[in-house]
Amino acid sequence: MAKRDYYEILGVSKGASADEIKKSYRKVAMQFHPDRNPGDKAAEEKFKEAAEAYEILSDTDKRAQYDRFGHAGVSGNGRGPHPGGMNMDDIFSQFGDIFGEDVFGSFFGGGGGRSRGGQRTRGTRGSNLRIKLKLNYEEIAKGVTKNIKVKKYVHCNTCGGSGAKDKGSVQTCSTCGGSGQVRKVTSTFLGQMQTVTTCPTCNGEGSTITAKCNSCHGEGRVYGEETVTIDIPAGVQEGMQLNVSGRGNAGERGGMPGDLIILIEEEQHKELQREGLNVVYDLHISFTDAVFGIQAEVPTIDGRAKIKIPAGTQSGKIFRLKGKGFPAVNSYEKGDQLVHINIWTPQNLTSEERAMLEKLSHSTNFKPNPDKNQKNFFDKMREMFN
């Protein structure tokens, strides 16, 4: 099933400001929040859908790619059951950053903006990674699946990403009692005001580590290598970016990972050139071939094709091979191959060849804009070259 438009999901226009997008997301997220709709799978899916839309539209680079290429510009093999690569824990972990620490906790009675079911999401989110991926014309035209080895921070297998030496080394924070937040009540002339801030002892994680893992030294991650499978849609272009959610650097102490951003580069073809969706090929033919006409074979993205060059073809003529170009990323449109005719002029002539051509040069058929009597010209040429 095709994905819905992200702007439509949040109920905003394409020209909406960042504040308008944030405000609309807050409204939709509150409407379909699981705590408000217990057991309602349809509401949960709309909640996830809104989170995916906000994840793209709130990021300037991702939004620009989406506006230009649609869903294909921001798709990838993300993690989790959610189509955009975000699972429910990922979504809840971002609420504190989006709306402030106390909004969802106080509204729904939970343990804070980054909680779910009373359980804190530990750790710090990993950073994004950006890599370049070079593709040839055939891969761009058909789409391709690439397995890429990426050097990055990965979860520590020794401690399972917790950063602790063993389970007994993880203790509930004594300052916040595991909530990751501290509440302070102050008296003002308006009455008592309650503020909620991140716990300074555990930095909002809800727990502390008494003995660190010997492999990762308490970070919950180590520098290593991971093979990432990426589906590249057909029709991508030089400079286009694809976002693969959750495949960047692993977060510290179980924090959610960053994203992997793929920058597309085009490998130059030895014979063809790209112009948007079209492919251009320069075909050089001899003077006599232009006069008499020939059947030529030209390279295309997916093999070779035959093309008929009629008699009397002029230099600069362009022949179009319909549908032999690149597909568009976000539509069913497809480009063509344009064959530019270039007539090659001989540079080294024998005395006999020069004499024949000098004789022909006096014919009106050799002048620009020849008259309609082309038959005499072709007859003369056939006599001289046969």
N, C-alpha and C positions, 0 to 999 in steps of 0.2 A: 504494500500500500504506500502511495506517495506521501511524503511528509508535507504537513501543512506549512504555510508561510509563517516565518517567525514573527513578522510584524502583526499578522492576523491573530496569532496566538496571544500576544500581549495586548492587542487592541489599540495599536498605535500606527501612525503613518510612517512612511519611509523617511520623512524629514524630521522625525521626532528627536528631541534633544535627549542627552544622557539622563537628565533629571526626570523627564517625562517617561522614559523607558523604565527607570528604577521605580517610579511611583506606580506605574501600571503593573509591573511585575509584583510589587508588594501586594497590590489589590488582588491579583489572580492567585498568588501563592496563599494568601490568607483564605480566599474563597474555597480552594481545593485542598487545603492542608489536611493530611491524614488524621490529625487529632480532632478536626472538625467533622470529618467524614469517615468514622471508623468502619472498616470492612467494605468500603465503597471502592472497588477496583477502578471504575471509570474515573472517579475523582483523583485517585492516586496517579493514574496515567496522565491526566491533565496537569497535575502538580509537577510531574517529571518533565512533561512537554514544555511547561512554562520555564522551568529551570534551565532546560537546554536552550530555549530561545534567549533567555537573559544572558546565559554564558557567552553566546555569540554576539548579541547586539550591544552588550556592555563593554566589549573589547574593541577598541578602535580598529586594529588590524583585521580581526576576524570579521567585523561588521563590513569593512571595505571589501573583503574577499567575497562575503556572502552577497553583497549588493551587486558585485560584478559577475560572479559565477553561480550564484544560487547555492543549494545544498552541497553540490559537488565541490565547491571551493573550500568548504569547512568540514568535509567528511573524512573519515579514516577508520581504521580498526581500533576503536577505543576499548576501554575496559568496562566490565560490568554489564548488566542486562539492559541498561538504558541505551537506546540507539545512538545518543550523542556521546557515549562513553562514561556517563555519570551514573552512579548508583545512588540509592537513597542516603547512604552515609555521606557521600560526597556532597550531596545537596544540602543536607543539614549542617555540614561542617562549614559551609560558606555563609550561613545566615548571619553569623555574628559580624562578618566583614561587610555584608551588604546593608544590614539594617541596624547595627549597633548591638552590643552584647545583651541588652535586656529586653529587646522587643518581643522576640518569640518566646523567650522564657517566661516573661511576665504575662504575656497574652494567653499562652496555652498552659501555663503552670508547670513548665518543664524546668530543667536545671540550667537553662541559659541558651543563648542563640546557637550554640554548637552542640546541642545535645539531642539525643533521640532515645526515647524510652528511659530517660534518666541516666543513660550511659554517655560519658564524654568521649569525643573523638580526640585521641591523643596526638601529640607531635605537631611538627611544622610542615606545611606544604612544601614539596620540592619545587625547584625552579624549572622553567621551560627550557627545552633544548631546541636549537635550530641547526638543521643540516641541509646540505645541498644534494640534489639527486638529478643526475644527468640522464636524459632519455633520448633515444634515437627517434626518427620520424615514424617508423613502423609501430613502436611502442606507444607513441603519442596518438596515432591514428586509431589503434585498436584497444587501447587500455592495457594495463599490465599489472601483475602482482609481483612485488619485489620483496625479497627477504634481505634486510639490511642489518649488518652488525653495528651496533651503536655503543660507543664507550660512554659510560655514565655511572651515576650512583645507583646501586641496586640494593634491595632489602638484604640485610645481614641474615644469612641462613642459620648462624650459630644461635642467635637470640630471637629469631623470628621477627626482627624489626623493632623489638621493644627497647633495645639498648641496655637491658638488664642482664646481669650474670645468670640469674635464675629467677623463677617466679617469686621466691621469697624476698628478692631484692626490690620488688616493686611494692610500695606502700602508699596507702591513701594519704593525701596531703592533710596535715594536721591543721593547716590554716583555714582552708576552705571546706574541709570535710569531703573532698572528692568532687565538688561541683565545678571547680575551676574558677569560681567567682567569689568575690567578697562583697557583702552588702553593707552599706553605711547609712544610718538614719540621722539626719540633722534637723534641727529646729530652725525655722525661719518665721518671718512675720506672716507668711501665708499658711503656716502650719508645718507639720513634719514632712520632710522630703527624703525619699529613699533613692540612693544611687547605687548602681551595680558596676563594678570594675573587675578587670582580670586579676586573678590572684597573683600577687608578686612572688610568692614562694615557688609555685609550680608552673608559673607562666601560663595558666589556664588549662593545663593538662589534667588536673585533678589527682595526680599522683607524683611521687618522687622516687628516685632510684638511689638505693643505699650502696649497691655494688654494681659497677659498670661491666658490660660485656668486654671480654678481652680482645675480641676480633674487631669490633667497631668502636670501642672505647666510649660507649654510651650513646653514639649517634643513631644506632639502629639501621645503619646503612654503610656500605663499603663501595669503593670505586671498582667497577668491573665492566662487563660487556654483556649485552643482551641482543638477541636476534629479534628484530621487529618485522612483522609481516604487514605490508602496506598495499592496499588496493588503489591503484592510480586510475581514475576515470579517463575515458577516451576524450581527446580534444584539449588537454591542458596546454598552457602556453608558457613561454619563457617569463620568469618573474612571478608566476602564480604561486601562492602558498596554500598548502594543505595542512590542516590541523588534526593531529591524532591525539585525542584526549587520553590522559593518564599514562602516556608512554615516555614522559620526560624523566628527569631525575627523581629518584625515590625521595619521599619526605623523611624528615628526621623523626625517630622514635614512633614509627607507625603513621606518620602524617601522610595525607594523600599525595600522590606523585604529581609532578607538573605535566605539561603537554609537550609533545614532540611536533615541531613545526617543520614541514618539508618545503624547501624552496626549489621550485622546478627550474632546471636548466635544459636547454635544447642542444643536442649534439648536432653540429653542422653536417648536412648531407653533402657528399662529394659532387653531386650533379644537380640537386634540386634546392630551391630556396622557398622559404615560407613567407607569405604575405597575408596575415590574418588567417582566414580559413582556407585561402587558396594556396596552391603550390605552383611555382613558376619554374619553367625549364626553357633554356635557350638552345634552340636547334639550329645548327649551322649547316647550310646546304650549299652546293656549288652553283655557279651561275647557270650551267646547263640543266641541272636538276630543277632550278626555278623556272626555266623556260619550258621544259618538256613535262614537268610534274613527276613525282615519285611517290612510292609508298615507304614511309620511314617508320622505324621502331624507336620509341622513346621510353625512358625509365619513368616509373610512377612509384608511389609509396609502397604499393603491394605487388610489384613485379614490373613487367614491361607491357606496353600497349602499342598497337600499330595505328598509324595516322596517315591519311591520304593528303598529299600536298598537290593541289591541282596545278595544271600548266599555267604559267603566267603569274605565279605568286610573287608578290612584291616583298622586299625586305621590310621588316617591321610588322608584318601581318601577324595577328594573334589567333591561334586556334584554341578552342575550349573543349576540354574533356570533362563532360558533366559528371559531377559526383566523385571525382578522383582526388578531391582535396581532403581537408581535415573536418571531422565532425565538431559541432558546437558542444560545449560542456553542458549547457543548461537548456538545450532544445533539440529538436530533430533536424535542425538545419545542417547542411553539409556543403563544404566548399568545392571548387572545381580545380582542375589543373589547367594552367594557361601555358601554351607552347608558343614562345616568341620565335619568329623566323628571322634568321640572320643570314644574308647571302654573302658567302665568302668570295672575296676578290683575289684572283691569282696574282702573285707578285713576280714570279720568274717565268717569263714567256720565251719560247723559242722564236726564231726569226719567222718561221712559217706561221706560227700561231699569231704573232703580232701582225703579220701582213693580212691574215684573214679578218682579224678584229678591226684593223684600220679600214678595211674595205667595207665592213658592215657598219662602221660608225657613221658613214654618210647616209645610211638608210634612215628614213623618217621614223621607222619603228624603234630606233635606238634613242630617239629624242624623248624628253619628258612629255607626258600626256600624249602617247601615240594615238594615231587615228584609229578608226574602227576596223580597218582592214588588217587584222592581226594574222589572217591566214597566210598572206605572202611572207610575213616575217618568220613564222614557224616553218614554212616550206624551205626558205633560204637556210635556216639553221640546220634543218635535217640534211640538206644537201652537203653542207660543209663538214658536218661531223659524222656522216655515214660513209 
